């Protein structure tokens, strides 16, 4: 499968990096397009095709991933639409907040034909093939959906959903990775206050969180069940948890997640 990525910014670059690390796709089958050639050099070194011309980039691709800022999406879509093969090529939109109906208007060439379209929201962990990706098949067959999902399953975990839930998925996973990073930073700073050097504190926090994730994935328990195992009566853990809750920890997390949906 040949994949073109239009946009080599933070997310486009992360997608390209993840795909280039995947064993199921040949680097030579990946093309990255970006108006500034400086961002393309590292992908060329990894074996991908690169170009500053979006219309050249889409030639021969099976998947065309549009990974630009929302305010640039219309310009890019209208630029490439005359050069797309609507019978064979599939379009993936990774620009958050751009609706499928908007994309359909921009892709409409006046002949009643539109390409298979997917709304896809990964997070930046896609660079290390560990993304939580939400995917909405807006106009696609089951076979096309399976093919696209297989690509993203190789880059982490994929959740098929509908467009109504895409914003919530964005907050929980795409924005959510930043919220997780903020916890890591806070816990590491706390570790420094407790007497560890900064790098050691960061490593301790990362391994602890990694262990928590792997534990829950292995046993399928609710997080509270694992919390109960380490909160002995009158112990240190329950004191720390209660202090965090007094400061509004759970409420702050939920309010943060809901803030982007207002």
Buried (B, 14 or more C-beta within 10 A) or exposed (E): BBBBBBBBBEBBBBBBBBBBBBEEBEBEBBBBBBBEEEBBEBBBEBEBBBBEEBBBBBBBBBBBBBBBEEEBBBEBBEBBBEBBEBEEBBBBBBBBEBEBEBBBEBBEEEEEEBBBBBBBBBBBBBBEBBBBBBBBBBBBEEEBBEBBBEBBBBBBEBBEBEEEEBBBBBBBBBBBBEBEEEEBEEBBBEBBEEEBEEEEBBBBBEEEBEEEEEEBEEEEBEEEEBBEEEBEEEEEEBEEBEEEEEEEBEEEEEEBBEEBEE
